[in-house]
Amino acid sequence: MRSEQSAVAATEDCLETIERLNPTLNAYITVMAEQALEEAAAVDRRLAAGDWPGVLAGMPLSIKDCIDVAGVPCTNGTLFHKDYVPNADAPIVAALRRAGGVVLGKTNLHEFCYGSTSQNPHFGPVRNAWDTGRIPSGSSGGAGSALAARMCVGAVGSDTGGSVRTPAAVNGVSALRPTLGAIPMSGSKTHLSPAIDTTGPMARSVTDLARMFTVMAFYDDEDPSSVPHQWPEILARLGDPIAGVRIGLPRDFFLEDLAPGFGAAVEAGADVLRGLGAEIVEIRLEGAAEAQQRVMPMVWADLYDYHRERVESRSELFGEDVLNRILLGRDVTGADYAAALRWREGWNRTVNRQLAEVDAILTPTTPVPAPEIADAADMLATTHHLTRFTFPFSWVGVPGLAIPCGFTADGLPIGMMLHGRHWEEGLLLRIGAAYQRATDWHRHRPPILDA
C-alpha cells in the first residue's frame, strides 16, 4: 500500500488485480470484495477524523484458508471442511483488523496444509505468478502467488516445515516463521505436528512483515502452545544499523547441490550484509544433511493420529497425494517416535550452540527455483526437495526470515534465509530491512502484471 493512497484506493487496486489475474493464478478460494471495501472505508473515516486506526492503517490482507474469518467458509483446502463456516475471527485475524488491516479474502493452499506444491485437487491448482507453468510451493502457495501478483499487500500463512518460507522464496516475496509459541494458533486448522506448527506473516517487504508481526505476536491463553513474552520495541529499531552483527554461513550441505545461480546469489547476499557492517563467519552444522529426514517420523505419526478416523471411514475424500503422505505415519512405532525425539534433541543442541556464537545463520531458502507443474507431480519428492533447508530449523523452534536475493538466468526468484535465536525476531527483521534498503530484489514485478 502506498502511503499516499487511501485505504479504499489500495483495496480497490488489489480487488481489480484479483478480478484480472485470479482466474489464471487461482490464488484465492474466496474473495470478500464488498466486506473489504466496507472495512477500508471505515479506516478512511477514522483517518479523516484524526483517529489513528493502527500500524496497518488500511493494509489489504489475505488470510490462508486454514485460518478462521467470521462468516466466511474455511475449507483448509479439503472436502472435509468445505461446509465449515466459523462464527468468529481467529484471534490473529481480529488483531489484524483492530490494527487497521483490511481482509480481502481466503487464499488457496495444499490440502490440509500437507504438501509443498499447492496443486489442490478440490479447489484447483495454484499457479506461480512468475511463470504460470510452475508451482508456487506451499502449503501457503496461494498467499505467495497473491503477494507476488499484487493481489494483496500482506498475507497470513502457516508454517510447519517451511510453508511460508518456501512460497516466499519461489514467489520473490518475504516471510517470517516466528519462534514457536510467539503467534497464537487459536482459530487455525493447521494440525500437522504440534511440536512445530506455527502461523506467520508474509509480505513483499520486511517493513510490512515487521508491522504485521508486532500485531500478530501476543499471548493467548486458549492456545496451549502460546508462550507469554515481552519483545523489545521492534518497529522503532527497524532502521538501526547492523554493524557488528555476526552472521554464520554454513557451506557444507547448505551450499551444495544447488541449482545454477543459487550459491552465487546467497554469497552475494552475504557480501551485501558484510558491506553493511555485519561480520560473516563460516560455521558448520554437524548432522544438517540428516536433519530433515531423521525427525520426520514425528510428523508422520502426528498427522496419521490426527486423521485416523477420516482415513479409516472416508479416505475417498482425500486427494491421493495427501492420503499417501498421511499413510506414511500408519506404521510408525513408539520406538521410531522416541528415536526421532532423541535425534531432534541432539540436532537442536547443535544449532543452539552455533547461535550462541553468532547472531543469525544464513542459508538459501530452497535449493532450486519453482519446479514446473509436470515435474512436481510426485508431491512427496517435490516437498522433500523444496523443504531441504527449512525443515531442519523448524525442529529447533527458532524464528526464520525468508527474503528474495536474486533471480535465475530465466527470471525465476531466488531466496535466502536468516534464522536466529528464540524470541529474536526483531534482530532478524532489522537485518532483513537493512538488506532491502540496500537492494531492490523485493521490488521486482512478475511479467504477468504487465501482460
N, C-alpha and C positions, 0 to 999 in steps of 0.2 A: 504493500500500500504506500503510495507516495504521500509525503507529509502534507502536501498542499491539497490533496483530494479529500472530499467529504467521504464519510462512511458509505453513504448511498452510492456515490460515484464509483468507489473502489469495489463495492459489492456488485454493482451493475456491470463493471468491466469483467469480473470473474464469471458472472452468470452468462454474459454474452459469449465468453470463450467456452464455457461449458456447453452451451447450446450448439456452438460451431464444431467443437472437437470431441465431445464425449461420445457421439455416435461412432467415431473411429477408435478412440482410445479405451472406451468403456471403463474409465477410472471411477465413476460414481455409480452406485446402485440406486440411490435415492437423492434427488435434488430438492431442496426446500426453498425454492425461489421466493415465494410470497412471504413466508415467515422471515427469511433472511433480510428482505427489503424492509420489513417492519422493524426488525431489530436494528438495522443500520439507521433508519430514520429516527429511532429513539435515541441512538448515540448522538446523531447530529443535533437533535433538540437539546440534549444535555450540554453539548459543547457550546451551542448558541446562547444558552442560559448562563454560561460561565461555570458549569458544573463538570468537573473533570471525571470522565467515565472510567478511567483506569488505564493501566500501562499498555493495554492492547488497543484501546480507543478506535474501534471500527475495523480491526484487522479481520479480513474474511478467512474463515477457518473451515477445514474439512475434518470429519471425525471418522475414523476407521469403523467399519460396520460390525465390530465386535464390542463396541462401547455404547452404552445406553444414552439415547437422546429422547426426552419425553415425547410421547405421542407419535414416534417415528419407528417403523419396523427396524429391528436389529437382527439381521439374518445370520451373522457370523459366517456368511458365505456358504451356508448349508441348508438343505431342505428340512432338517430337523427343527430349525428355528425360523422358518420362513414366515410364520404367523405370529411371532413374538413381538409385541409392542409394549415397551416399558412405560410405566406411569410417571417416572421421574428421571431427571438427568443423572448420569453418573456424577459423583462429587467433582471430578476434574472438569467436566463439561459445565457444571453450574459455576465453578470458579472462573472458567474462561469467560463465560457470559457476564459475570459480575465485573470482570476487568475490562469490559467493553468489546470482547470478541463477538463476531457475527458468524453464526453457524450456517454454512451453505448447504451441507448435505453429508451423506454417509458414503465412504469410499469402498470400492471393491477390494477383495482380498483372497488369499488362498483359503480354501475351505478349512474351517476350524483353526485358522492361523497355522496350519501344519504343513508348510511347504514354502519353497523359495522361488516358485515360478509365477504364481498368481494366474495360472491358467484354470479358471474356475469352471467346472462343467455345468454348474447350476445357474450362475448369473453371468456367464460369458467370460472369455479371456480378456485380461488387461494387456494393453499394448504399451510399448516404450515410446515416449514422445520423440526421442532422438532418432528412432528407426522403428517403424510400426511392425516390421518383421521380426522384432526381438522382444523378449520378455522384459518386464520392469523389476524383476526379482520379487521378493516377498518375505514374509506374508503381507507386508504393508505396501504391496505393489501399486494399488490404486492411489494411495497417498503420494507415493513418489512420482508417479506419472502425472497426477493432477498438479503437483507443485511445479514440475518441470515445464508443463504446458500453460502455466499461469492461470490455472483454474481454481486456485486458492493462493493465499499468501503464507498461511501456516497450516499445519496438519497435525493431527494426533494419531499416532500409531501405537503398536505394541511390539515388544522385542523380547524373545526368549533366547534364541541362538544367533540372532542377527537381523531381526525383522524390521527394524528401522534403519540399521546401518547399511545393509547390503542394497536395499532400494535407493537409499541416498547416494551410494556410490555409482550405481549404474544409470541413475537419472540425473546426475550432476547437481544434487542439492545437498543440504546439510541435515544432520540428525543427531540427537543426543539420547543415548541409553543411560538412564540415571543409576546411581547407587541403588542396589536392591533395598526397597523399603522407603525410598525417598518420595515417590509419587504414588498415591493410593490406587489400588487395583479395584476398589469397590465399583460395581456397575460395569465391570468388564467381563466379557465372556471368554477371555483368554485363559484357557486351562490346559497348559502343556506340561510344565513341571514347576510346581510351586516354589522350588528352591531357586529358580532363576527367571520366572516370569516377571516382566515389567511393562509399563506403558511409557511412552516418551514423545517429546515434541519433534517435529520436522519442519523445516523452513528453507528458503533459499539463502538466507544469511544467518550468520551466527548471532548477530544482534537481535534478530527476531526470535531465534531459539532461546536466547537468554531471557527475553521478555516473557515468552511462554513458560519457561521453566520456573521463573520466580512466582508465577501464578499457580502452576500445577503441583509444586512441591510443598506438601503440608502433611501433617499427621491426621489420620482418620482412624478412630477407634473401632470402626466397623470392619476394617480390613486387618486381618491377623498378621499380614506381612508388613504393615505400615510401622515405621520407626520414627519416634519424635526426634527432631534435630533442628538446631538453630544455625542457619547459614549466615556467614558474614555478608555484608552488602555486595551483591553481585553486579547489579547494573551500574552502580556508582564507580566500580573499579574496572569496568569492561574495557576502558580505554587506557588503562595503566600499561606501562612498558613491560616487556618480558625479559629484559636484560637480567642475566644471571640464572634464569630458569634452566634446569638440567633436564634434557630430553634424551632418553635412551633409544638407540636404534639397533634392534636385533637383526643381523644379516642372515644368520643361519635359519633355515626354514622360511622365514617371512620374506626374504628377498630372493628366494629360489623358485624355479619352475613357474615364472610369471609370463603372461602374455607380453608381446613386444611393446615396449614403451612404458610399461608399468614401473619397473625398477627405476628407470631414469626419472619418471615423474615424481616418485616418492623421494629420491635423492635430491631432486631439485627443490622439493618442498622443504626438506631438511636444510638445504642451503639458504632458502629464504628465511627460515626461522633463525639460522645462525647469523645471518645478516642483521636480524632484529635484536641481536644480543643474547640469544639463547645459546647454551652450551650443548652441543650434540656429542654424545658419548656412545661408543659401541658397547652393547651388552649381549649376553647370551641367556636365553630362556631354555634351560635343560628340560627336555620332555615335550617341547612345543609340538613336534611332529605327531605325537601320540595323543595330545590333549583333547582334540575334537572327539575322537572315537572311543577312548578308554572310559569316558564317563557317560556315553550315550545310553547304556542300559538303564540309567536312572530315568531319562526322558521317555524311553520306550515303555518302561514299566508304568510310569506315572500316567502316560497317555492311555495305555490299554486299561488301566484300572478305572480311569475317568469315563471311558467309552464302553466298558464291558457290556452293560445292558443293551446299548444300541447295537453293538456288534453281534450279540447273541440273538437279538429279536428283530432288528430292522436293518441288517447290513446292506440291503439293496439300496438304501437311501444315500449311502456314502458314494462319493466319487471313487473310482477304482484306485487312483494313486494314493489318496489319503487312507483308504481302508488298508491297502497293502502296507503302508508305513505304520499304521496303528497295530497291525498284527505282528509286527516285529517285537512287541512287548509281551506277547502271549506266553512265550516260553522263558522269559527272564526269571531266574530263580532268586530267592533271597540271598544266596551266596553271591550271585552276579551283582545284585544291587549293592551289597555290602562292599564288594571289591571295588565297584565304581566309586563309592563314597570314600573309601580309603585312598584311592588313587587321586581323587579330587583334592583331598586334604593336602597331599604332598605337592600337587601342582599349585594350589593356592599359596602354599608357603613359598614356593619358588618365585612366583610373581610378586608377592608382597615383599620378599627380601630385596628384589630389584627396585621396587617402588620406595624402599627405604633409602636407596642410594640416588635415585633420580626422581624428578617430579612428574614425569609422564613418559609413556612408551609410545613410539611412533612406528606404525606399520602400514602396509597397504590395507585397504578395506576388503577388497576382493582380489583374487589373483588374475582375473580375466574381466573383459567388458561384458555387457549384457549378451547372453547367448541368443542365437537365433531360435525362434519358436520350435522349429523342427528338431534342433539339437537339444532342446530342453524336454523332449518327450519322456525321457527317463527322469522323472521328478526326483527320485531318491539320489541318483548320481549327481544331478544338477545342484540340488540342495547341499549335498555334501561338499561339492567343489566351491560353491559360492560362499559358504559359511566357514571355510577352512581357517580363516584368520579371526572371525568374530566369536565363534563358539568357545574357544579357549579362554577368552576374557569373561564370557558370561558365567563360567563356573566360579570365577573369583568374586563376582558380585560388584565389581568396581565400575565407575562411570566411564563411558566411552563416547567420544565425539567423532563423527564421520563428516569430512568436508571434501569438496572437489579439489583436485590438484593438477588437472590436465586433461588431455584428450588423446585418443589413439590417432594413428595416421588417417583412419577413415572417419574421424569425427565423433567417436563414442567417448563418454565421460570416464575418467579415472578418478578414484577416490583414495584418500589416505585417512588413517585413524589415529587418534590420541587417546590412550587410556591412562587414568590417573588413580590416585589413592581414593579410598572410600570418602565420600562427602566433599570431595574437592572439585565438584562441577564448576565452581566459579573460576578456578585456575584454568581448567580446560577451555572454558568459554573465552577467557581472556587471551589465551594462546591463539585460539581459532579466530577471534576477532582481529587480533594483530595481523595474522596471516592474511585475512581477507581485506584488510586495509592496504596491504602491500601487493595484492594480486587481484586479478579480475575473473578467475575461473568461474566463480559463482554467479557472474553476471551474464554469461553466455546464454543465448537463446536457441532452443531446438528449431530446425528448419520448418517444422510443421506450423509454427506460429506465423511464418511469413509466406506460406504457400497460398 
